[in-house]
Each structure stands twice: as C-alpha cells, then as structure tokens.
Amino acid sequence: MRWLLLAGLAFGLVTGVEKGWVELHWDQFLHDVGVPFVPDPDAQPGAQPGVTSLEPRSSSREARNPSL
C-alpha cells in the first residue's frame, strides 16, 4: 500500500511539473540547502541569489506555448 501511495505522489508531481501546475525554483532550493550553484545569467545585476523579484513569472505552459 505504501508503494502505491508513493507511486501516486511521484506520478502527480511529475504530471504537475509537466503541465505547469507546479513550478520548481532550483536556484531557491539550492540556496536554502546551502549547495553552491551558478546563478541565473538572466538575473538582474546586484540581485541577491535565491531572492525572487516581485515581477510575475510565466508558467512553463506559457513558455512552451506563448500567447500573442
């Protein structure tokens, strides 16, 4: 029963990431864990790593299918 629940959670997470329901911010995650990483080259100069800006981000679905 545990394996079925674990498989269902994994399937839901993968599906959510693919469809844009779940957004993963790897830079924030790696910063919180304390792992050194290369900051986003598109980030604004002088911005602190791991700190998100207040500008809205587009979803992964919008990135794959941009609207006009």
URKAGI-V443556 format. One record per backbone hydrogen bond with DSSP energy under -0.5 kcal/mol. NH is the residue of the N-H (numbers start at 0). CO is the residue of the C=O. E is the energy in kcal/mol with one decimal. If there is no record, write none. Layout:
NH | CO | E
NH | CO | E
This chain:
4 | 0 | -2.1
5 | 1 | -2.7
6 | 2 | -2.6
7 | 3 | -2.2
8 | 4 | -2.4
9 | 5 | -2.4
10 | 6 | -2.6
11 | 7 | -2.4
12 | 8 | -2.4
13 | 9 | -2.5
14 | 10 | -2.6
15 | 11 | -2.5
16 | 12 | -2.2
17 | 13 | -2.4
18 | 14 | -2.3
19 | 15 | -0.6
19 | 16 | -0.6
20 | 15 | -1.8
21 | 15 | -1.8
24 | 22 | -0.6
25 | 23 | -0.8
28 | 24 | -2.2
29 | 25 | -3.0
30 | 26 | -1.9
31 | 27 | -2.4
32 | 28 | -2.1
33 | 29 | -1.5
34 | 29 | -2.0
38 | 36 | -0.6
42 | 39 | -1.6
46 | 43 | -1.8
50 | 47 | -1.6
51 | 49 | -0.6
62 | 58 | -1.9
63 | 59 | -1.8
64 | 60 | -2.4
